[in-house]
Amino acid sequence: MKEILDFYNDVKNINYGWHDKDGNVHENLKGMIDGFVLQDNDTVRKTNYAVCWEMCELQREFFNSHSIPNKTIFVYLRNSHNNACHTFSCFYLNDKTYWMEASWQNKKGIHEFDSDSEVLEYYRNHFEDFARGEYNKEDLEFYEYDNITPGMNAKEFYMHCLNSKKIETSKHH
């Protein structure tokens, strides 16, 4: 677990921001849907700026290189006015599920759960931070997605995730 904690302490200090096609960094979300270009892990390390989508790729690379079972999940709020979404990573050790969060400011950390379903339920009950308005947790959807391609724009990223494996969850809580 020490290697994981060391890695987490590095990624949690990456600044939140996105890159446009010219390599410019933007620290707020304005214009992101139209201007975003997904950066490769080396660029993220060099510039020290990333959004959750890119941070999850750094995490996936780390977990895979250390043979730690993991998955990356896209959370999407259907029917939201602002296409509210977030990505996060889970890894598995000693029959526990760990959620590594490096970009959601109020939730940063490595959080231990007994199962994936507990993590998803936690999200269902706390996602209003992203909704920025009316929030119906019944509209929250989860998708497990595979590697994404540097150079993708925001719309391509959304389509990749929404066409990935949908995770069915119980919604009667």
C-alpha positions in Angstrom: 0.0 0.0 0.0 3.0 2.4 0.5 3.6 2.6 -3.3 -0.1 3.4 -3.8 0.0 6.1 -1.2 3.2 7.6 -2.6 1.6 7.6 -6.1 -1.6 9.2 -4.7 0.5 11.9 -3.0 1.9 12.8 -6.4 -1.3 12.9 -8.4 -3.4 14.7 -5.8 -1.1 17.7 -6.3 -1.9 18.0 -10.1 -3.7 21.2 -10.8 -7.2 21.0 -12.1 -7.3 22.4 -15.7 -7.8 21.4 -19.3 -5.7 21.8 -22.5 -7.0 23.1 -25.8 -5.8 22.1 -29.3 -3.0 24.7 -29.0 -1.7 23.4 -25.7 -3.1 26.3 -23.7 -4.2 25.5 -20.1 -7.6 26.6 -18.9 -8.3 26.6 -15.1 -12.1 26.9 -15.3 -14.6 24.8 -17.2 -15.8 27.6 -19.5 -15.4 26.4 -23.1 -14.3 22.9 -22.2 -17.0 21.0 -24.1 -16.0 22.7 -27.3 -12.3 23.3 -26.8 -10.9 20.3 -24.8 -8.3 18.0 -26.1 -7.3 14.9 -24.1 -3.6 14.9 -23.2 -1.3 11.9 -22.9 0.1 11.0 -19.5 3.5 12.5 -20.3 2.0 15.9 -21.1 -0.1 15.8 -17.9 3.1 15.1 -15.9 5.0 17.9 -17.7 2.3 20.6 -17.4 0.9 19.4 -14.0 -2.6 20.2 -15.2 -5.4 17.6 -15.8 -9.1 17.0 -15.5 -10.5 13.9 -13.8 -10.5 12.0 -17.2 -6.8 12.4 -17.5 -6.0 11.8 -13.9 -7.8 8.4 -14.2 -5.5 7.5 -17.1 -2.5 8.2 -14.9 -4.1 6.0 -12.2 -4.9 3.2 -14.7 -1.3 3.3 -15.9 0.1 3.1 -12.4 -2.3 0.2 -11.3 -1.6 -1.8 -14.5 2.1 -1.3 -14.2 2.0 -2.7 -10.6 -0.5 -5.5 -11.5 -3.1 -4.1 -9.2 -6.7 -5.0 -10.3 -8.6 -1.8 -11.1 -11.4 -0.2 -13.1 -12.2 3.3 -14.3 -15.8 4.5 -14.0 -17.6 7.4 -15.8 -20.5 8.8 -13.8 -23.0 10.7 -15.9 -26.1 12.6 -14.8 -28.7 12.1 -17.5 -31.0 15.1 -18.1 -28.6 17.6 -16.5 -28.4 21.0 -18.1 -24.6 21.0 -17.9 -23.8 17.4 -18.9 -22.6 16.8 -15.4 -20.0 13.9 -15.2 -17.0 12.7 -13.3 -14.6 9.8 -13.7 -12.9 7.9 -10.9 -10.8 4.9 -10.3 -11.3 1.9 -8.1 -8.6 -0.6 -7.2 -8.8 -3.9 -5.3 -6.7 -5.2 -2.4 -7.4 -7.7 0.4 -11.0 -8.2 -0.6 -11.7 -4.5 -0.3 -12.6 -1.9 -2.9 -10.7 1.4 -2.8 -11.8 4.6 -4.5 -8.9 6.8 -5.4 -10.0 10.4 -5.8 -7.4 13.0 -6.9 -9.6 15.7 -8.5 -12.9 16.1 -6.6 -11.7 18.8 -4.3 -14.1 17.9 -1.4 -13.5 14.2 -1.6 -9.8 13.8 -2.3 -8.3 10.7 -0.8 -8.2 6.9 -0.9 -11.5 5.6 0.4 -12.1 2.0 1.5 -15.4 0.2 0.8 -16.6 -3.4 1.1 -17.7 -3.5 -2.6 -18.2 -1.6 -5.8 -21.9 -1.2 -5.0 -21.0 0.7 -1.9 -18.9 3.1 -3.8 -21.6 3.6 -6.4 -24.2 4.2 -3.7 -21.8 6.8 -2.1 -21.7 8.6 -5.4 -25.4 8.4 -5.9 -25.8 10.2 -2.5 -23.1 12.9 -3.0 -23.1 13.7 -6.7 -25.0 17.0 -6.2 -21.6 18.7 -6.0 -21.4 18.2 -9.8 -25.0 18.7 -10.7 -24.9 22.4 -9.8 -28.6 22.7 -9.7 -31.6 20.3 -9.5 -30.3 16.8 -8.8 -32.3 13.6 -9.2 -30.1 10.7 -8.1 -32.3 8.3 -10.2 -30.8 10.0 -13.3 -27.2 9.0 -12.4 -25.6 6.4 -14.6 -22.3 4.5 -14.3 -20.1 3.1 -17.1 -16.9 1.1 -16.8 -14.7 2.2 -19.7 -11.3 1.1 -21.1 -8.3 3.1 -22.3 -9.1 6.4 -24.1 -7.1 7.9 -26.8 -5.0 11.1 -26.4 -6.3 13.8 -28.8 -10.0 13.0 -28.2 -12.2 15.9 -27.8 -14.9 16.1 -25.0 -17.7 14.8 -27.3 -15.6 11.9 -28.4 -14.8 11.1 -24.8 -18.5 11.2 -23.7 -19.4 8.9 -26.6 -16.6 6.5 -25.8 -17.8 6.2 -22.2 -21.5 6.1 -22.9 -20.9 3.3 -25.4 -18.9 1.3 -22.8 -20.1 -1.2 -20.3 -23.1 0.2 -18.3 -23.0 -0.8 -14.7 -26.5 -1.6 -13.5 -27.2 -0.4 -10.0 -30.3 -0.6 -7.7 -32.0 2.8 -7.6 -34.4 2.3 -4.7 -32.5 3.8 -1.8 
